[in-house]
Amino acid sequence: METIPKNDEAPTERLAYSIQEAADMLGVNYFSVYRLIQRNKLKVCRALRGKLLVPRTELLKLLGTE
């Protein structure tokens, strides 16, 4: 049986976050994130079963850190 080598590096950042996770990261209400999406200030992508995901790059753009 082959063992999988452990990675000693820090965990990598996720590529996308749920609406609630994005709201928590931004420090705003869940519905505020939806308003940003409706006003085309924040781009999202759809995952399986229609779930909306906010890409990490979009959050960074909104925060002005990228």
N, C-alpha and C positions, 0 to 999 in steps of 0.2 A: 504494500500500500504506500503510495507516494504522499508525503506531507507537503502542505502548502507553506511556503516561506512567509513569515510574518513581516509586515511592512512597519518599520520603526518610525516612519515619517508621520507627521500630523495628518489627520483625515482631510481629504480633499473637500472643497466646497461643493454643495449641491448645485446642479444646473438650473433647477426651477423649484419654486415654492408654491404652496397652495395659497388661496386668497387670504385665509386666516393667518397663515404664517407670514405672508407679506405685510399684512396689517400690523401684526405684532412687531415685526422688524422696523416698520416705519413709525410705530407708535401712534397709529390712528385706528379709527373704527373700521370694522369689516366693510360697512357700506361705503365708507370713504374711498376704499380701494376700487369698489365697483364704479363709483362716480368718476374716478380717474380713468378707468377703462372706457366708460361711455364717452368721455370727453377727449379720447385718443391721446391722453397724456401718458398712458401706460399700455404697452402692448402685451398681449397674452397669447398663449397657445392652448389648444385643446388636447387633452390626453384621452385615453380610453373612456368610454361612457360619458363623454362630454364634459369631463372635469376640467376646469380652467386652471392653468398653471402660469405663474409669473416667472419668466426667465430671470436669473440672477443679474444678467447684464442690464436688463431694463430697470431693475431696482437701483443698480449702481448709477445709471444715467439719471434717474429721477433724483437721487441724492446728490448728484454732481461730483461723485468721487471717481468717475471713470473718464 
